[in-house]
Amino acid sequence: MKIYHNNIIKIAIATSIIFTTSACRKTFFPSDKVEDNDLLTTIDGMRTATLGNYATLKSLEYENNYHWLAELPSDEVAQGQGSSSDVTNLYKYTHLVNSANATAYFQQAYYIASAANKVIKVIPDGSSAELLQIKGENLFLRAMLHFNLVRMFGRPYAQNPSTNPGVPILSETVSDADAYIIKRSTVDQVYDFVIADLLKASQLIKDEKGNSFASKMAAYALLSRVYLYVDNNAKALEYANLVIGSNKYQLLQNAEYQTYFRVAPETNKESIFAIKHTKTENYDYSAIGSLYYSGDANGNALGQGESGWGEIYASVKYYNFLNKYPQDKRKSFISPYIVNGVQQLNPKLTPATPIYYVNKNNLQEGVTNLTSPVYLRLAEMYLNRAEANAKLNNTQLALDDVNVIRTRAGIPTYTLADVTPTHSILDIVLEERWLELAFEGQRAYDLFRNNRSVVRDYPGTHSTINGSVNQTINPTDARVIYFIPQTERDKNPNLSQNP
């Protein structure tokens, strides 16, 4: 897969901090910018700087690499052919210390965190409500960035979090000089930092500016997810309840649900936080969805390369599980490549495998490769609450929330009789998370944090490793996380490496 940059939108805003995507820049602290001394002395300047921080989330270095690092190690995707990029290594778990994707994401995430810090630092806690709103939004962004980083580069929380290294914590108190000697904090320290930022953000943010901006409910929603990751189920339940009970969001139904990801994010009543792209911000063949789909603007599959690379498919494992109920509305997010009524196969894999394109990251507003990635949505809150209740032995309550999602999908609901020693309530919840949240960067983490393995028993390029279609990655495997980029360790000898 080649990456074309001819459609990259310039995300620098006049008089704002100017962000570039040069891999040779310093990692933590922007050097190519308008002077902060002028920009961050007025409320309008701080607002502009904050808009720049949101805009930088749309860069290929952040947006695409976040998605690929989070999603490709799962069992819901199959790579149909080897890629000339590092994507193949991410998919196959053949991680490199100089991974281009991991390096770019690591650098860009800290780059945005540093920019957020510059705003946070100049706004005292006793400031006006307008300034505290700005501070709260940047605290949310900083928390989200650190959470994603510790998921990718630090071991699951259930595995000795007080001793396992996480990632460096970049707070507003870290100086330019200290950034190049900073050590990795432990996993639990990073999670504590994330939770503290989100709690403070939820207190400071008062204005609701739309779902492409940080909000109180977005902070609550992310707290619900984070608390699940640290196995604090009571708190995960509490914050899911706050979001659901706010009545600010609605589960889309029927045709609206089946075209969930095709509408502009600000009109979507289910999305809590999304990275908004407009029609003029279409990366085309460089977009996330280009990797998953080749077809027309209505979701009809075409030959590979017609509109996108189409190298990553829904796995046969996922599609068969989804197709247990052919009426499942979530099948709308899959575009099987069918010609004259015949399902087309990819002969590059052994055995040849069905081509099931995924359109969940495509087709926004009728533009084939346009998407506004959804990071938080209401359906997840129901599933977070279900998982928390399952672990708190509130079986019927867990089933109730699972059934809300299944009813929306148009498939049969569960009763207590369906909960058995071989199909536990947690099994049921995790299966529903898999069906509902597929291709949104959650599946592998849902398995590993619950001490479960990623099991690939279907064709894909992973079969080229040992000649078998079977690949199992256990939650204690060293490969469940990425190497700290070697370029960053070269700059900072205090950054320890993952085994």
PyMOL commands that set and color helices and strands:
alter all, ss='L'
color gray80, all
select helices_A, chain A and resi 36-39+43-56+60-71+87-92+100-121+129-153+178-180+187-204+216-229+233-245+254-258+260-262+265-267+284-286+288-291+316-322+329-333+364-366+378-391+395-409+416-418+425-437+443-449+461-464+478-480+486-491
alter helices_A, ss='H'
color red, helices_A
select strands_A, chain A and resi 77-79+271-274+312-314+334-336+338-339+342-343+345-346+353-354+356-358+374-377+454-457+470-473
alter strands_A, ss='S'
color yellow, strands_A
deselect
rebuild
show_as cartoon
